[in-house]
Amino acid sequence: MKPLKALFLNSSLKKSDEISNTEGFIHDVQKHYDQLGVASEIIRLADYQIAFGIAEDLGGNDEWPQILKKVKEADILIIGTPIWLGEKSSLATLAIERLYGSSSMTNEKGQAVFYNKVGGVVVTGNEDGAKHSAASVLYGLSHIGYLIPPNVDAYWVGEAGPGESYIKAGRDNEFTKTAIERLAYNTYHLAGALRQNPIPAEGNTLDR
């Protein structure tokens, strides 16, 4: 069996020349994937020109199509988001909207193109909003066809108000370390199971 592929969409508002706590969190998930033989890649969404809209390709300078190509090639999609004002980032919302714009595409069986793929979410921030942000992302992924395993909402939230973030203050948190491990292993196991036994097309093709 070919190695499973995982793609992380980091929806930090920072470009790659800035340190991202969300990306630091993602790297800690990647350590488990490396041990499991899962090939993984991170895309920093802020580095791309992504147009607003609900479509596969909005033309002009829209760079979403090159991201979408990698999404379709991946067995596992993890959206990483910081928390701003108790919500996932605007780039996380934009990514889900653009994914939704491709939900009418089909695989070779006539199912939504995101069927037989696995989704998850990682969240970093301060004060609150982690569970709310995770619920929003996971619902969006499930609605367009991704399968969501148990315990794939790994997060770290710091103290209220200004303070140190995940890279400096969160990596030793036992709850978060356990959540990261569960996320990695549960997405890996379910993606492998779907590779061997995909969801039958009966009753869930888009031409009904």
MOVEN-V210304 format. One record per residue. PHI is phi in degrees with one decimal (none if undefined). NEAR is the number of other C-alpha atoms within 10 Angstrom. D_FIRST is the distance of its C-alpha to the first C-alpha in whole Angstrom. Layout:
{{PHI:NEAR:D_FIRST} {PHI:NEAR:D_FIRST}}
//
This chain:
{{none:6:0} {-61.8:6:4} {-57.5:11:6} {-67.7:19:8} {-115.5:20:12} {-119.5:27:15} {-121.6:22:18} {-104.6:26:22} {-103.2:24:25} {-85.8:27:28} {-97.4:28:31} {-55.4:26:33} {-82.0:18:37} {-94.7:16:37} {-79.8:15:35} {-67.0:14:33} {-84.0:7:37} {-119.3:8:37} {-71.7:12:36} {-117.5:22:34} {-65.3:22:34} {-62.5:26:31} {-69.8:26:29} {-59.3:16:30} {-63.6:25:28} {-59.1:25:25} {-59.2:16:25} {-72.0:15:25} {-72.0:24:22} {-59.6:22:20} {-58.3:15:21} {-70.6:18:19} {-60.0:21:16} {-59.8:11:16} {-67.5:8:17} {-88.2:15:13} {81.2:12:11} {-89.0:20:12} {-78.5:14:13} {-132.4:19:16} {-143.0:16:19} {-111.5:17:23} {-113.6:17:25} {-87.6:20:29} {-59.8:24:30} {-65.0:16:34} {-80.0:15:33} {-114.1:15:33} {-89.6:11:35} {-117.1:20:34} {-74.6:18:36} {-83.1:13:37} {150.4:13:37} {-117.5:17:34} {-161.2:18:33} {-70.3:18:30} {-144.5:19:32} {-100.3:16:36} {72.3:11:37} {60.5:7:39} {-92.2:11:37} {-62.2:15:35} {-101.4:17:31} {-58.9:22:29} {-54.6:16:28} {-71.4:11:26} {-72.3:16:25} {-59.5:17:24} {-57.7:10:21} {-71.2:15:19} {-59.9:21:20} {-68.6:15:18} {-82.8:14:15} {-87.8:21:14} {-83.8:26:13} {-128.6:27:15} {-120.8:25:19} {-116.4:27:22} {-96.7:26:25} {-104.5:30:28} {-142.6:33:31} {-79.5:30:35} {-107.9:22:37} {-128.4:16:40} {55.1:11:43} {79.5:16:41} {-125.2:20:39} {-62.5:26:35} {-70.9:19:36} {-63.6:15:37} {-70.7:20:34} {-65.1:24:32} {-61.7:17:34} {-60.9:18:34} {-61.9:24:30} {-67.0:17:30} {-62.2:16:32} {-69.2:23:30} {-62.1:20:27} {-60.1:20:29} {-65.8:16:31} {-107.8:18:27} {-71.2:20:27} {-88.6:17:28} {-70.0:14:26} {-124.0:16:23} {-87.3:16:20} {-67.1:8:19} {-96.9:14:21} {88.0:17:24} {-86.3:23:23} {-54.8:21:23} {-61.8:20:21} {-91.5:27:20} {-63.4:24:19} {65.2:23:16} {-119.5:26:16} {-116.4:28:17} {-120.1:29:20} {-159.4:28:22} {-148.1:26:26} {-125.7:28:27} {-136.3:27:31} {-130.7:30:34} {174.6:26:38} {-130.6:22:41} {71.0:15:43} {-157.0:19:41} {109.1:20:39} {-65.2:24:35} {-69.0:15:35} {-63.0:13:36} {-63.9:25:34} {-62.9:24:31} {-61.9:15:32} {-63.9:16:33} {-65.2:26:30} {-66.5:20:27} {-63.3:13:30} {-57.9:18:29} {-65.7:25:25} {-62.9:16:26} {-64.2:13:28} {-94.9:19:26} {126.7:19:23} {-68.9:23:21} {-89.9:22:20} {-111.8:20:22} {-70.5:19:21} {-71.9:12:24} {55.8:18:26} {-117.7:24:24} {-117.7:26:27} {-81.8:27:28} {-153.2:26:31} {-140.0:25:34} {-128.7:20:38} {-85.1:17:40} {-68.2:12:44} {-63.5:10:46} {83.1:8:48} {-60.9:9:47} {172.7:10:45} {-70.0:13:42} {-104.0:19:39} {-55.5:22:36} {-59.8:16:35} {-88.1:11:38} {-121.8:13:39} {-108.4:20:36} {-69.4:16:33} {-95.1:11:35} {-72.4:11:35} {-64.8:10:34} {-61.3:13:33} {-68.0:17:31} {-60.8:19:29} {-66.6:12:28} {-63.7:18:27} {-62.4:26:25} {-63.3:19:23} {-62.8:20:23} {-55.9:24:22} {-63.1:25:19} {-71.5:18:18} {-70.4:19:18} {-67.4:27:17} {-62.1:23:13} {-64.6:14:14} {-70.3:21:15} {-62.3:25:12} {-65.5:20:9} {-64.1:12:12} {-68.9:16:12} {-61.1:16:9} {-83.0:10:9} {-137.4:10:13} {-66.9:13:14} {-64.0:12:18} {-61.7:12:20} {-76.0:15:22} {-55.4:9:25} {83.6:8:28} {-144.7:14:26} {-88.5:14:26} {-83.6:16:28} {-92.3:8:31} {-76.9:6:32}}
//
